Amino acid sequence: MKSRPSILPALFVLFLMIPVCWLIKMSFQSTAEIRSSFSLLPVQPTLANYLVIFSDSAWYLSYFNAIKYVTLNVALSLTVALPAAYAFSRYRFTGDRHLFFWFLVSRMIPPAILLVPFVQMFSDLGLIDTSVAVAVAHCLFNVPIAVWILEGFMSSIPRELDEAAAIDGYSKPQFLIKIMLPLIAPGIGVTAFFCFMFSWIELLLANGLTTIDMKPIGAVMGRAGGLLGGMQIGLLSAASVLTLIPGVLLVFFIRRHIARGLSLGQVK
């Protein structure tokens, strides 16, 4: 006898989607309509909120600012983490397990603790209000978790493959690039997803290390909400909806790697 699928997962997903659907609904309403009446659908749908964002450089450039430093951070994190994870996976040295453990502990440091030293350091280097400053600052949190995840995937690859590649004349960098990376592509997808997620939603360091030119969308939304006194609810809702799009697109394009990575990878 076939068991009926439980409706609990569907109800849980529906519950999670309620705030998102409500946010999308408000993005197509004027603030006056939102504050005046309760409705499940917009009574008078409008694109005015989106037009404001796409016509004001302070708004649309903030999206590009965030995408710029997030992309740079993911690239830097993977570039540093891949050889480090390979070293932890294939070699044993004094204190390697302790260092590997402290990688995860360092991920638990609240960003607020490091804001002042980061601001002072990047100010002395002349990097304040640049995408490089935010990307490098986020690497302190993303590189440890990237090494942690990738080491698990690399450890699942038999060491005999390394020896066979060496016999065939592959150097370590060639083996890593041509053989290892394709084999752990799902792990790279999972790692890139987690690095993107942290860097995209982190606001404290991104706001503190930028002043004018590189302000991310989260900082612009916070400032707009404060200046407008919370009156432009429709505008802030539209900005929030647009903030969800990069993450949704990332999950869509690497969904197969994420699914395989979460099911096949091991995190120690």
JOBEL-V353098 format. One record per backbone hydrogen bond with DSSP energy under -1.0 kcal/mol. NH is the residue of the N-H (numbers start at 1). CO is the residue of the C=O. E is the energy in kcal/mol with one decimal. If there is no record, write none. Layout:
NH;CO;E, NH;CO;E
//
This chain:
11;7;-2.5, 12;8;-2.5, 13;9;-2.5, 14;10;-2.3, 15;11;-2.4, 16;12;-2.1, 17;13;-1.8, 21;17;-3.0, 22;18;-2.4, 23;19;-2.1, 24;20;-2.4, 25;21;-2.3, 26;22;-2.2, 27;23;-1.6, 28;25;-1.0, 29;26;-1.7, 34;30;-2.2, 35;31;-2.3, 36;32;-1.3, 37;33;-1.6, 46;28;-1.8, 51;47;-2.3, 52;48;-2.0, 53;49;-1.5, 54;50;-2.6, 55;51;-1.2, 56;52;-1.1, 59;56;-1.3, 60;56;-2.1, 61;57;-2.0, 64;60;-1.3, 65;61;-2.4, 66;62;-2.0, 67;63;-2.5, 68;64;-2.3, 69;65;-2.1, 70;66;-2.2, 71;67;-2.4, 72;68;-2.1, 73;69;-2.1, 74;70;-2.4, 75;71;-2.2, 76;72;-2.5, 77;73;-3.0, 78;74;-2.3, 79;75;-2.2, 80;76;-2.3, 81;77;-2.7, 82;78;-2.2, 84;80;-1.2, 85;81;-3.2, 86;82;-2.0, 87;83;-2.2, 88;84;-2.2, 89;85;-1.9, 90;86;-2.3, 91;87;-2.1, 96;93;-2.0, 99;95;-2.7, 100;96;-2.4, 101;97;-2.0, 102;98;-2.2, 103;99;-1.3, 105;101;-1.7, 106;102;-2.5, 108;105;-1.8, 109;106;-1.3, 113;110;-1.4, 118;114;-2.0, 119;115;-2.6, 120;116;-2.4, 121;117;-2.6, 122;118;-2.8, 123;119;-1.9, 124;120;-2.0, 125;121;-1.4, 127;122;-3.0, 129;209;-3.1, 134;130;-1.2, 135;131;-2.4, 136;132;-2.7, 137;133;-2.2, 138;134;-2.3, 139;135;-1.1, 141;138;-1.1, 142;138;-2.3, 143;139;-2.5, 146;142;-2.2, 147;143;-2.7, 148;144;-2.3, 149;145;-2.2, 150;146;-2.7, 151;147;-2.3, 153;149;-1.3, 154;150;-2.7, 155;151;-2.2, 157;154;-1.3, 161;158;-1.2, 163;159;-1.6, 164;160;-2.5, 165;161;-2.2, 166;162;-2.2, 167;163;-2.1, 168;164;-1.6, 169;166;-1.2, 170;165;-2.7, 175;171;-2.9, 176;172;-2.5, 177;173;-2.4, 178;174;-2.9, 179;175;-1.8, 180;175;-2.7, 181;176;-2.1, 183;179;-1.3, 184;180;-1.8, 188;184;-2.2, 189;185;-2.3, 190;186;-2.2, 191;187;-2.6, 192;188;-2.8, 193;189;-2.0, 194;190;-2.2, 195;191;-2.5, 196;192;-2.6, 197;193;-2.6, 198;194;-2.2, 199;195;-2.3, 200;196;-2.7, 201;197;-1.8, 202;198;-1.9, 207;203;-2.6, 208;204;-2.4, 209;205;-2.3, 220;216;-2.0, 221;217;-2.6, 222;218;-2.1, 223;219;-2.5, 224;220;-2.7, 225;221;-2.6, 226;222;-1.8, 227;223;-2.7, 228;224;-2.6, 230;225;-1.4, 231;228;-1.5, 233;231;-1.6, 236;232;-2.0, 237;233;-2.1, 238;234;-2.2, 239;235;-2.1, 240;236;-2.0, 241;237;-2.2, 242;238;-2.1, 243;239;-1.4, 244;240;-1.1, 248;244;-2.0, 249;245;-2.7, 250;246;-2.3, 251;247;-2.3, 252;248;-2.1, 253;249;-2.3, 254;250;-2.0, 258;254;-2.5, 259;255;-2.6, 260;256;-2.5, 261;257;-2.8, 262;258;-2.8, 263;259;-1.3, 264;260;-2.4, 265;261;-2.4
//
